[in-house]
Amino acid sequence: MPTAPQTTDELYEELQANQRRPYGRTRTVTAEELVDAAERFEETLPLVRALLELQEAYTYGSEPRKSPVAFARLLTLFDEQPDVFDENLRHLVFWRFKWVAAALRALPEIPRTSLRQWLTEMRERYEKAGLGLQPYYGQAYRLAAHVGEDTDLAFELWAARTRTPLSDCEACEISERALYHLASGDDERALRTWEPVLAGKESCQEEPARSIAHALLPLLRAGHTDRARELHLAGYRGCRRNPSMSGEVGRHLEFCALTGNEARGLELLAENRNLFDEVDSPLELLDFLNGVEVLLRRVEQLGHGELPAAGFPGRTWTVTGLRAEVHGRADDLAARFDARNGTTAHTDRRGARLGRAPLLEALELTLRTRRLDEVAVVPGVPVAAPAARAVAAFPESLPELVARARALDEQGHPDARACWTELRTRVTAPDYTHPDDPAVGPLARLRADLLADEASRRGERDDFTEAAALYEEAAGLYDDAGTPAHAALARAHAVLATAEIPPQTSARAASETPSGLPADGAADTGDTDGTDGIPAEVAALTAAHAAMVRLHAETSGLAPYQEVRLLRLRATALGLRLQASRSDGHVAAVLHEVGLLHDFATRHDIPGQIAGALVLRASTFAISGDLPAAAAETDALLDRLEAHGPAWHLPRALGLRARLRLGAQDAEAAHADLGEALRLAADWPADAVDTARLHGDLAEACMHLGRPDEALRHLTRSAELNLRRGDRFDAYCAYSNAATLSLDLGRVEDCIALLDSLLAEPDVAAGEPDDRLVAQLRLTRARALRAGEDLKAATTEFLALAAESAGWDDDPGSHAMIAAETAVLLAEADEFDRAREAADQALAAHARDPRHEALSNCLRELARLQARQQGSDGLAGALAFLADAGRVAEEAHSAGYEAHGRPLDSALAYEYGRVHAYADAYEDALAALEKALALIGEPGPDNGRAGEWAECVRFAAAMEGVYLERPAPALARLDAAVSRLTALGHTEETEPLTSLAARLRDEE
């Protein structure tokens, strides 16, 4: 707190501001400072209010040792100056006796006799004040349940009594009753009791999050796996990182451990690492550590004790090391509570939790399924995927393994990569000795082979800079080894990789940003090389092709498999140039090079390169727009592959035909091709047949066929495969699309859980991925939070994104969209001044990169919200928003822009009517609606605007007949509209009109 409050009004303002902060150290320290400030005033009331805030901060900040101290001061003031306490403050004092009882139970150093003495104090004060004793018996039951003695009797004495104004809320009492039945072994009755809370009918600050955490395992035991999954996602968000709910976090960790989601459990543990340091309640800490140990034991049992784990501050931990530390601390805490209580309840309960066996082998909790061997992966480093098929055992003899790897590599066989991986492991071993074998060659040759393989992998992940460097290094080693042909081929690869490096680091992000980014259009991101305006990428690929032609001509002694690869690289360079330029003038050059490649491969009977040539030819026709020719070439390719092989080309070829069929709007046939491609792809390594792309294309086909749930599965599978091969950009793009689709499907918690997982990735937290892609992930998450009615968190994220996107000089349109959404959220929170500021930012950005429809929608919604919430007092502000919307509509009309939804002019007129209606200006509202009707025009039999017209008629009739009390013209308007709509076959649209007409006739 910069300066202490100088007046009581300032103190109260600071108290209110502090109450809006989340519980934690900042709020607690500020509350302590405000108590110090309140003590300087002569009045007692400011100190009372400050102490109340301080005790609340201690209670919900998980500091039970301090809560009773603050309450003792408060109680002294209550006893000495009762007149200071009005009815509300008096109620709070008696309510907080329960808080102190809970705080004392949480401290094992407090004797059991002291716990009973406090309950006696509570009872006596309640009786003296004439208050009902049900809250006292509630605390007596909680003490009995905590100790593990006389629980049944204590429960009956509490549960049978009538509730009073000082009783815990309905949600909390339901939770306590359910926990009693759960402890008695009656899962079914516990779940029935919990139902109003789990269904969201009863809630409070801690509920339903607390009940959900305890209900997860009973739900699983009862077979309600889908509901357990849904509640885990929703409930975890309600308690994560919250010290006062650390026990509930522990139960979510336990749930992950017992459902085959150990990797997610470790991820959640990392997200809650603050709890190891911030939980000051021994009882909460014990509950948390119990759940942590269940998780860590399970991970250790599965053979992953060496994995890193988030734990107590001050050192790094492995799963095994942390489990041992947690075990000792939790054992000690349980023993201390049992010693205080004179029972073994806490040790017994702890043992029961640790002894539970997994309830399910695997329950898919989130859209992002992870394995334990992926937890410690360094971003960008590939992870071995589960084997799709058995690969022949590697020879123990290194010369034999080298011979196999090189032979398979010459064929382009997918199994070559596994051999190179095995060789890399052997060669990099500390005890490696290179054999003196002419068939293997010098070490430089083998190192060059391994570098070329690594460069190929980097190129597949679009890391062209690193790929080019590795190829150049490999070429140098090939020279050293006396193999100039290999060196020439490596240099050709380096030339092409260099040409593929984007002119700007943002170029790829601009062209591959996932669907869902706010956009009405696309900005021109093409860079030129400064020579005749030729795009830099096109110029680079032209130069690369020329360099490879020269290299080809200058290199002698090429083996056929090497020469055909050089021809393939030449054709590829020109194909990429055509893809970049889309110029008809570049088509012939590609087809010429492809012809050379095909002729050479046919002459030397190299099946893999024959197939490659056919793929390039079909792709060239597709890029040039000749889809019939592309389809014919692809059919011929598939016929050849089925007859002559190689079989590993079939999945890619089917994928190509599927994309062509998608382009021809034949989604059903595309879906069939992609399904077959995936079936065949299972026989080969995923990287070799690009299984990730097949899943991505199949997701697109599913969307065309109206199968969004199936599409979602393929999107997440595509992302998972990209992650495993180290292509994080494409993986995040696929996950971003999956998150957007899950939000569109109403799977809000799935969306949030997926995005939380991605945004917690180390490389994302370190700012390594493309900033626009990360912004897209955050934007989707903010929208999901809004859809999930977590408006505070959504607004915070939107404000942060609006501030960041203000600096996107190359993309002001996206800033306009984000600022517009931010403005609407602020308006929904009644912060219209800040909403106006955000809207002005959106308009300024829109002026640079228009987003007509989105801005018009935003401004109309802002006007509606302000008029609805402020009535006539907000009319001027609402009309200002509509005036801005009018200017946007005029700009759109001048630019020839056509809205995808309602036309902007008629939508604006309708909103003028609604805004005036909220402000009780009914004549102005009716005039605006008449204008809207004129703009919409009369509906026709096939007119998609019949619903909009009918709504305008209904609204105008309501203004006229209800608010202006002119029922006759209103009824005439309604009857005429109903007759017209009925004659046109729009019977559904007549229902609200006939309903209003009946109401008006009843009131005549």
N, C-alpha and C positions, 0 to 999 in steps of 0.2 A: 504494500500500500504506500504510494508515494508520499502523501501527507495525511496526517490524522484529521478526522472530521472535526470541524470547529463548532458546529451546531448540532442539535439533535436531529434536525431535518437532514443534514448531510449524513449523519450516522445511519438514519433509517434508509436513506438512498443506498449507502454502501452495503447495508445488510440485505436489501432487496437484490442488489447486483450480485452479491456473494451467493445468494440462494439460487441464482440462475446458473452458477458454475457446477460442473460435475463434481461428485464427491472425490476427495483425494487430498494430497498434501497442500496444494495451492489453496483450496477452499478452507482447509483446517487452519493453516497458518494465518490466513486473512481473518478468520473468525476469532482466533486468539488475539490478534492485533485490535480487532473491534471491541473485544471485551476490555482490553487495556484502555482504549479510547473512551468507552462508556463510563468507566470508573471515575473519569475526571469531571463528569457532569454531576450537579447536585441532585438532580432527579434520580429516582430509583428505576423508573420504567425503562429507560434506555439500557440499563445494565441487565434487567430481566430479559429483554428481547435479545440482547447480545449473548447472554448465557444460553438461552434456548437454541440459538443458532449454533453456538459452539458445541453443545451436547449433541445436536443432530449431526454435525460434521464428524465428531468423534465416533458416533454410533455407526453411521453408514460409511465411515472411512476405515472401519475395522480397527479401532483403537479402544477396546473395552476397558483398559486400565484407567483411562482419563475420563470416560463418560460419567462414572459415579461421582468423581470429584466435582465436575461442573454442576451436576445435579444437586450435590450437597450444598453448594453455595446458593443455588436457586431455591432450595427448600428452606434454607435459613432465612432468606428474604421473604419467602411466603409466610413463614411463621412470624416474623418480626413486623412485616408491613402488609398484612393481608389486603388492605384497601387498595393497594397498587394493582392487584390482580383482578381484572374484570372476569366475566364468566368464561370467555374464551381462554384467557391465560390460566385460569383455575383448572379448566378442563385439561389443558396441556400438561400442567404439573401432575395431575393424577394419572394421566395417560403414561407419563414417562417413568412412573414407578416400574412399569413392565420393562422398559428399556434397561433400567439398572439391574433388574432381576436377571435379564438375559446376559448382561455384561459380566455380572458376578459368576454366573454359571460357566462362562467361557474362560475363566481364570483358575487353573488348578491350584494356585497358591492360596485361594480364598477357602477357608475351612467350610465343611458342610454345615456346621452349626451357624456360621455367619449367613449362609444362604437361607436357612430356615428363619433366622432372626429378621432378615430383610423381608421375607414374606409375611412374618408376623407384623412388622411395622406397616407394611402395605395394608394388611387386613384391618388393623386398628384404625388407620387413618381413613380408610374407606367407610368403615362403620361409623366413625365419629362424624364424617361428612354426610352420612345418610345415603351412601352410594351402594348400588348392588354389588354383590361379591362374585359374580360370575368371572370377571377378569382375574380376581385373586385365585380362584380355583383353576383357571386356565394356566396361571403361572405355577401353581402347585403341581398340576399334571405335567407340565414341561420339565420340572425338576425331577419328578418321579421317572419320567421317560429317560431323562439324561442319566440318572443314577442306575436305572434298571431294577427298581424295587417298587412294589405296590402300584404298578402301573394301571392295572385294570380298575382298581378302586378309585384312583385319582382321576382316571378318564371318566368314569361314571359320575363322579361328583361334579365334574366340569361340564360334560356334554349334556347332562340332563337339565341344566339350569337355563333360565331365560336370558337371552342376550340383553346387554345394557348399552347405553351410549358410549361407555368406556371399553366395551368388548373389542377385541381385534376385528378387523374387517372380515366380511364374509369369506373372501378368498383365502385369507390366512387361516381362518378357523376350519374351512373345508380341507385345506392342506394338512392341518394337524390331525384331523379325524382320519384322513386317508393314510397318513403315516402310521397311525396306531394300528389300523387294519393290516397294513403292509408288514409291520413288525410282528403281528400275530400270524403271519403266513397266509393271509387271505388276499391274494392278488386281485381276484375278481371284485370283491367288495371295495377294495381300495380304489380300483379304477372307476367303479360306479360312483363312488363318493367324489372322486376328483373331476368327474366329467364337466360340471359347470365351469371349472377353472380351465381345464384343458381346452374346452370349446370356446374360451374367451368371453363367457357370459359374466364371470366375476373376475376382477383384476384389481391390482393395487401397484404400489411402487415396485414390489419384489415379485409379485405374481402376474402372469403364470410362470415366469422363468424358474422360480424355485420348485414349484410342483412338477414342471416338465422334467427337470433334472432327476428327480426321484422316481418319476413314472416310466422312464425309458426302459429299464430292464423288466418291470412287470408287463409292459406292453409287448415286449419281445416274447416273454414266457407265455403270454396269452395268444401269441400268433399274430399280433397286429403289427407286422413289420413295417408296412407302408406308413402307418400313422407314427410309429416310433421314429422313422426316418424324417418325416416332415417336422415333427416336434423337436427333434434334435437340431435341425437347421434353424428353426425359429427361436427355440429356447436358448441355444448357445449365444446368439447375438445379444440376448437380454442380460447375460451375466459375464461375458468375456472381459478380461482385464479389470474386473471390479473386485477390489479387495474384500468388500463385505459379502460377496457371493463366491468366494474362492472355493468353498466346498462344493457348490453347484458346478463350477468349472471342472473340479476333480471328477464328478460323476459323468460329465460328458467325455472326459478322457477315458474313464472306465468303459463307457458305452462303446467307444471306438475300439478299445482293446478286445472287447468280447464279441465284436461283429466282423472281424477280419479287416479292420480299418486302422491298423497300427500306424501306418504312414501318416494318415490324417491326424491321428492322436499326437504324434511327434510334432506335426505342424502346428496344432493347436497349443501344445505345450510351449513351443517357441513364441507363439503370439502372447502367451500369458506369463512370460518369464518375469514380469514385474511383480507377480504375486509372491515369488520366493522372498522378496525383500520388503514388500509393502503390507503384508498381512501381519498385524500385531495381535490378532486374536488367536490364542493357542487352540481353541476349539475349531475355529474355521481352518486354521493351518493343518490340524490333524486330518480333518475331512478332505482337504485338498491333497495332502501328501498320500493319503490312502489311495485316492484315485490315480495319482501320479505313479505310485508303486505298482498298482495293477497293470498299468500300461507298460512300464519299464520291464516288469517281469515277463510279460507276454512277448515283448520285442526280444528280450534276451533268450527266452525259450525257443524262439524261431531262428536263433543263431546269428543275431545282429547286435550283439552286445558292444561291438566296436563303433557303432554309429555315434555321431555327435548328438548331444541332447542339451537343451536349454535348462539351466538349473540355478543353483544359488550363485549370487554374484561373487566376483573375486577370482574366478578360475574357469577354465574350460572343462567340460564334462563329456564323458562317453556314457552310453546307456548303462553299462555295467557299473561304472564308478558312481554315477548319480543314484542308481538303485540302491547301492550299498549305503550311501549317505542318507538317502530318504528313509531307508529301512531303520537305521539307527535312530534318527530323529523322531520318526513316527512311533516307534516302539517306546521311546522315552516319554513322549507326550501321553500315549495311551496309559502307560504305567502310572504317570503322575495323576491323571484324572481318576484312575481306579483307586489309587492310594487315598486320594481326597474323599472319594465317594464311598469307600469301603466295599466295593464290588469289583467284578471283573468284566463289567459290561463293555467297556471301550476296547479292551484287548480282544474280547470275544467277537465283537462286531468287526473289528479290523481283520481278525483271522478269517471270518466268513467271507469278507470281500476279497481277500487275497487268495482264498481257496476256490473261487468260482472258476468253472471251466467256460471256455467260449460258448456262447449261445448259438452263434451262426458262423459257418466257415467264411462266408463273405456276404456282406450286405452293401450294396452300392449306395453310399450315402450322398455323394455329390456327383456333379457332371464330370469332375476331374478325378479319375481313379488313379491312385499312385501305388507303387510297390515300395517295399522297404529298401530295395537296392537303388531306388531313385532319390532317396532322401538326402544323401550326402553328395549328390552330383554337382560338379562344378558347371555353372552355366556355359553352354556352348560345347561341352564335351559329350560326345555320343554315349548312350547307354545301350548295352546289349539287350535287344528285345528277346522275348521268349522264342525259342527255336520253333520255326514253322515246320521244319522237316529235318530229318536226320542227315547230317553232312558226314561224308566218309571220314573216318578217324585220320588224324594227321600222322604222317610217318615219323617215327622217332629219329630217323636219320635226317640231319639238316640238309645235305645235298638232295635227298629225295624230295623234301618239302619245298626247297627252292625250285627244283625242276617242275614240280606240280604247279606251284604258284605261277611260274612264268608261262607254262603251257596253257593253263586256264586263262591267264591274262591275255595271251595272244588271241584266244577265241572270243574274248569278251564275256567269258562265263561268269555268272554271279558268284560262284564259289571261290573265285580268285581272291576276293576281298577277305574272306575268313582265313585263307592261307597267309595273306600278308599280315593280318592281325596276329596270327600265331607266330609268324616270323619276327614281327616287331617285339613281341614279348620275349622271345628267346635271345634276340640280338642285343636288347637293352639290359639283359640280366647281368649282374656284376661279374659273374664267373664265365661270361661268354668268351669262347676262343674261336676265331674264324678258321674254318678248315682250309687246308691247302689242297684245293680240288679245282682243276681246270673247268669242270662243269659249273661250279658255283661262281668262279671268277674272283677277282679281288674284293675286299671289303667295300671299297668305294662303289663298286657296281651294285652290291646288295643294298647299301645305304641309299643309293640313288633310286633303286626300285621302290624302296619304302617311302622315300620322300615323294616320288611321283604318285604313289597310291594315296598318301595323305593329302597331296595337292588336289587330287581328283575329288576326295571327300569334301574338302573346303569349297571347291567350285560348285559342288552340288548344293551346298548350303548358301551359295551366293556370296561367299567370303572371297571375292575375286582378288583383292589386294594380297591376302595371305597366300592364295593359290598361286598367283603369279610369282611371288617370291620363292615359294617352295619348288616350283617348276624350274626356275632359274638356278637354284641351288642344285637341284637334281642334274641339270644339264652340265654344270661344272664338274660334278662327280663322275658323270658318264664320260666326259672328256678325259678326266684323270684315269679312268679305268680303260681308256682306249676303245670306247664304243661310240664313234661319232654319229652313227645312225640313230641310236637311242638319244644322244644329246640333241640332235636336230629335232626329233619328235617332241622332246621335252620343251625345247625353245618355242616350237610352234604352239604348244599348249599355253606357254607363258604369254606369247603374243596375244592369243585370243582372250585369255583371262584379263590381261591388262586393258584390252579394248572394252571389256564388259564392266570395268570399274565405273560406277556412276560419276558423271561430271561433278555433281554435288552430293554430299552425303544424304541429303534429304530427297533426292530424286526418286529413289526406290520407294521410300515411304509415301511420297505424293502419289505414285502410280498404283500402289498396292494397299492403300489404307482400307481396312475392312469395311464392309457395308455397315451403315448405321451412323457414320459421321454426318453431322448436320450439313446439308448442302442442297441448294436449288440448282446449282450449276457447277462447273469445274473451272478452276483457274488454269491459265496457260503456264505450265512449268517447263516447257521445252527450252533447253539451253542451246546456244549456238557456239561454234568454235571461233567466231569472229571472221570467218572466211566465206564470203558470198552467202552468208546467212544459213549455211548448212548446219543442221543440228550436230552438236559435238559427238553424240553417240554414233550417228551415221558416218561422220568423218572418220572416227576412230576405227570402226569396223571395216570401212573401205581401205584404210591404211593397213589394217591387220591382214586383210586378205592379200593385198599386194605383197606384204612382207612374207607371208607364208608361201606365196607362189615363187618368190625369189629364193627362199630357203629350200624349197622343194627342188628347184632347178640346180641349186649349188651343191646339193647333197647326193653323194653317190653311195652305192652299196646298201641301199634300202632293201630290206626283205619285203615280200608282198604284203604281209600284215602291217608293216610299218608304213609303206607307201599308201595303202588304202586308208590308213588312219589320217595321214596328211591330207589326202583328198577329202576325207570326211570333215576335217577341221576347216578346210577351205570352203566347202559347201555350207557348213554351219555358220561361218562368219557372214556369208552373203545372206543366208536365211535370217539371221538375227538383224542384219541391216534392213531387209525388207520388213521385218516385224516392227522395227523402229520407225521406218520412213513411211510405210504403207504406200509406197510409190509404185505405180504400174511399170515405170521405167526400170525397176530393179528386178522384176519377175524373171525376165529372160536369162539374166546372168545366173540366177539361182538354179534354174532348170538346166542350164548348160553344165554347171559344176556338178549337179546331181547326176546328170547323164554320164559324165566322166567317172564319177564314183561307182555308179551302177555297172558300167561296162567293165571297169577294172575288177570289181568284186566278182562279177559273173565269170570273167575270163580266168580268174584264179580260184574260183569256187570257194568264196569266203561268205558263208550263209548269213552270218550276223551283220556284215556290212551291206549285203544285198537288201536285207530287211531295213537297215538304217537308211539306205538310199530311197527306198519306197516310202518310208515314213516322212523323210524330208520332202519328197515330191508331193505327197498328199497334203502336208502342212502348208507347202507353198501355194497350192491351189486354194486351200481354205483361207489363208491370209489375204490372197488376192481377190477373194470373193467368189471364186468359181466353185461353189459347193457341190454341184453335180460331179464335176471332175474329181474333187477331193474325195467324195463318197465312193466313186468308182475305183480310184486308186487304193483306198482303204480296203474295199472288198477284195481287190486283187491281192493286196498284202496279206490279208487274213487267210485267203485260199492257199497262198504259197506257204505261210507259216504252218498251217495245219498239215500240209503235205510234206514239207521239207524242213520245217523248224527254222531257227532254234526256238524251242518251246518257251523260253523265258521272255521272248518278245511278244507273245500273245497277249498278256494282260495290258501292256502299253498300247498295243494296236487296237484292242477292244475299247480301251479308254478313249483313244483318238476318234474311233467311229462313234462312240457315245456322245462325245462333244459335238461332233458334226450333226448328229441327230437332235441334240438339244437345240442347236442353232436352227434346225429345220422344224422346230416345235413338235418333235416326236419324242416326248418325254418317256412314254411307255417303252419304246424300243431302246432308248438310251438307258433306262433303268435296267432292262434285261441284259444289255451288253455289260454294264458296270457290275451287275451281280455276278455274271459269268467271269468277268475279269478278276473280281475278288476271289472267286472260288479257285481260279487257276493261280492267282498270286500267292495263295497259301503254300504253294510248292516251292517258293523261292524267297530269298531274303527280302524284307520289305523295301530296303533302299534300292535294290536292283530293279524292281518293277514299279517303284514309286507308289506303293500302296496308299500312302498318305493322300496323294492327289486323287486316287480312285475313290477314296471315301469322301473327299471334298466334292468331287463331281457328282457322286451318288446323292449327297445331301442336296445339291442343286436340283437334281432330277426329282427327288422326293418332294421338294417344295413345289415344283411345277405340277406334280400329281396330287397336291393337297395332302401330303403326309408329313406334317411338321415334326411329329414326335420321332419318326424314323429318321428324318433329316438331322434332328438334334443328336441322335446317337452317332451318326456318321461324322458330323462335325467334330464331336469330341474325340472320336477315334482318330480322325485325321490329325487333330492337334496333338494327341498323345504320341502318335508315330513321329511327327515332326520334332517333338521334344526329344524323343529317344535318339534321334539321329543328330541332335545338336542344332537343328534349325529353329531357333527360338522365335525369330520374327514371324515366320509362317505359322508356327504353333500359336503364338499370341493372337495373330489375325484370326485363325480358326476359332480359338476360344472366345475371342471378342464377338464373332458372329454367333457362336453358340449362346453366349450370354444374352445377346440382343434377342435371339429367337426364343430363349426360355422366358424372357420378360414378356415378349409378345404372347406367349402361350399362358401367361398368368402364373408361371412358376417363379414367383418373386424370390423366395428363399433360396432356390437352386441358383438363381442368377447371382444373388449377393454372395453366397458361399463360394461359388466359382471365382468371382472377381476378387474376393478377399484373399483367396489362395494365391491367385496370380500376382496381386499387388504386394503380397508379402515375399515374393521371390527375391533372393539376394540381389540379382542383377537389376531388377526393377527398383528396389529400394536404393540401389547405388546410382540410379539414373543412367544405366547403360543402354537400354533399348531406345528406339526412336521415341522422342518426347510426344509426338502427335499420337502414336499408337497407345502410349500409356494414358494420355489424356482421353482417348476414346474409351479405354477400359474404365477410367474414373467417371466419365460422363454417363456411361451405361449404369454404373453402380449408383450414381446419384439419382438417376431416374428410377432405378429399382427401389432405392430407399424411399423415394417419394411414393411409389406405388405401394410399398409396404407400410405407409403412413408413419414413417420415421422422419417427420418433416424437419426436425431440428438438425439431424445429421445430413439430410439431403441439402438443406439450405447452406450449411457450412461448406459442403463439397462444391456446390454450384458457385458460391462466392469465390472460393479458391480458384476454381477453373476459369471463372470470368476474369479474375485479376491476371492469371497467367496468360490467357488467350488474348488479352489486350495487347500483348507484345508480339503477336503473330502478324507481322507486317505483310508476310506473303500469303496470309489467309484470313483477311478480315471478315469474310463471310461466316466462317465457323465461329469467330468471336461474336458476331451479331446473333447467331442462333443461341449460343450459350448464355449471353447476357440477357436475351429475351426470356429464356426459361427461368433464369435467376430472378428476373423482375416479377414474373408470375408467382413464384414461390414466396417472395417477400410480400407481395400483395396478399397472398393467402394468410400470411401471418400479421396482417394489418399494418405493415410497415410501408406505407404508401410513399413517403418521402424517399426512402431508399429504393423502392420499386421504380420511382420516377427517374432516379439517377441511373439505375441499371438500364431502363428503357432508352434513355438518352444515349448511353454507350452503344446500345444495339443499333439505334438509328444512325449514329455516326459511322459505325462499321458498315452498315447496310449501304450507306451512301458510296462507299468505296467498292463494295462487292455485293450487289443487291440480293436480298432474300425476301422477295415481295410477299409471298404467301405466309411464310412463317412470321414475319414481322407484323403483318396485318392481323393474323390470328392472335398474336401476343397482345397487341395494343387493344383489340376489342375485348379480350379477356380481362385485361387490366381495368378497362372502363367498367365492365360488368361487375367486377369484384368491388371496386371502389363505390359504385352506386349502390350495390346491394348492401354493403357493410356500413356505409355512412349516410345513405339516403340523400336528402336534399343538401346536406352539408358537404357531401362528396361530389355533387353534380359538376361543379366547375372543373375539378380534377379529372373526372370521368370524361367530360366533353373535350378536354385537352388531349387525352389519349385518343379519342375518336377523331379529332382533327388531324392528328399525326397519321392515324390509319387511313384517313381520306387522302392525304398527300401520297402515301405509299400506293394506294389503289390507282391514283392518277398516274404515278410513275409507271406502274405496271401496264396500264392501258397504253401509255405513250410508247413503251418498249415492246408492245405486242405480246406481253406475257399472259398466258392463260393458266388460271389456277387449276390444280388437280382436284380440289374439293369444290366447295361452294364458290361461285363468282364473288370477287371481293366487293363489288359495289352493292349487290343486294344483301350480302352478309352484313355490310356496314350499316345500311339503312335499317335492317332488322335490329341491330345492336343499339342504334339511336333510339329506337322504340323501347327497347328493354330498359335502357339507362334512364330514360325519362319516366318510365313507369315506376322504377324503384324510387325515383325522386318525387313521386306523386304528381308529376306534370303530365296528366293523362291526355290532354288535347294534343300536346306536342308528341307524345308517344303514338297516338293514333295517326297523326300526320306522317310520322316517319314510317309506320307500318304500311300506310297506303303507298308511299313511295317504293317501299320494298316490294310490294305486290306488283307494282307497275314494272319494276326492273326484272322481276322473275318471269312475268308473262303468264298467260293462261296455260295450264298443263295440257298435254296431248296424250294419246294412248300409249306412246312409247317414250314419253318424256320422263327422264329420270329425276326431274325436279318436282314431281307431284307432291312428295312428302314435304319439301321445303315450302311450297305454295300453301299446302293445307295448314302447316304450322303458323304461317303468317296470317292466314284467315282466322284461325282459332284465337291467336293473340289479339288481333284487331277487334274481333267480336267480343272478347273479354273486356278490353278497354271500353268499348262502346256500351255493352250491355250491363256489365257489372260495376265498373268504376265510374263511368259517366252517366249511368242509370238511364240509358236509352235502349231498352230491350227490343223495340220493334225493328229498327234498322239492323241491329245485331242479328236477330233471328232471320231476317230476310237475307243477310249476308251468308249466314250459316246454311240455310235451306238451299240457296242457290249453289253454294260450293258442294254440298252433299250430292245434289242432283247431278252436277257436272262430273264429279269424281266417280259416282256410281255408273254413269253412262260410259265413262272411259275405262271401267274395269278396275279402278283403284279403290276397292272396297275397304281395304285395311286402313287406308288413310282417312276414311270417313268416321271412324270410331270416336276419336276425341271430339270431333265436331258435333256429332249427334249427342254425345254426353253433355257437352256444354249447352246445346240447344234445349235438352230436357231440363237442365238445371234452371235456365232462364225462364222456361214456361212454368216450372213449378213455383217460381218466385213472383210470377205476375199476379 
